[in-house]
Amino acid sequence: MIVEGIPLPKFVERNVSSRSLAAFGLGFLTVFYIVPIVFLYWNSLNFGDGGLFSNYARAFSDIYLVTLARSFYYGVLTTVVTLTLGYILAYYIAFRSAREKLLLGLVVLPLWIAYVIRYLGIQLLLFPSSPVVQLIGTDLGILFSTRGVILGLTTVFLPFAILPIYHALKSIDEDLVDASRVLGATQLRTVRSVILPLSLSGVVAGGIIVFILATGSFLAPAMLGGPKDTMIANVIEQSYSQTFDLGLASSLAVIYTTILLVLLMVFNSYVNLGEVLGEL
């Protein structure tokens, strides 16, 4: 058995097989994914007084539905802004920049920094006492507002949009782009008719990743938002750790996950995700 040209020790070859590796993977998924999901659904049910689905009845009250709607709204808004900025930056890196590797390194670098530190940096940057705010003379009302949440989500999740779009752009056959220009198409027409359709796989992949991460964000509304910017992850955490209402927290998590999966299934009915993502 050889891994990337490096021979493995004899005892590994004797004792490790494809079946054992598959069994380890399935066991890992069972213990750390399937079992917690089963417990989540089990805890969302009420086996005492009040009915089996009383936790879901509470979860569907107006205050929680508004929070759910706000979470998905922030997710959509963040996805649109992030994909717009991400496509422009990825296009520049792929086709215009003379320092492609350096810029890619700068895109990847923030991923090595914990989310809480990055959100804290944005928070400190927008504090009234920060040098930037002192320089321009106003904080623009961004901190502890909806704009602060969207700014934070966009900043933190932007690399997840840039990287798949960049990969899709670099996979485009340059002869197709050259042919478009030879036939008289302008730069804008070439982007709209050739480059954008051929890079759709990267846009879809980046959009899905950003949407899922942004919708379930906990730190952005907690550190950059106000009281009216609470998202579903914050409510679930408060229900579990502050009010110790495990049934409500579990039912909210189940509802959120179910809505997310349904949205992805609906999206897949219009855009074949398997076919599109297979092009990456």
Secondary structure, 3 states (H helix, E strand, C coil): CEECCEECCHHHHHHCCHHHHHHHHHHHHHHHHHHHHHHHHHHHCCCCCCCCCHHHHHHCCHHHHHHHHHHHHHHHHHHHHHHHHHHHHHHHHHHHCCCHHHHHHHHHHHHHCCHHHHHHHHHHHHCCCCHHHHHHCCCCCCCCCHHHHHHHHHHHHHHHHHHHHHHHHHCCCHHHHHHHHHCCCCHHHHHHHHHHHHCHHHHHHHHHHHHHHHHCCCHHHHHHCCHHHCCHHHHHHHHHHCCCCHHHHHHHHHHHHHHHHHHHHHHHHHCCHHHHHCCC
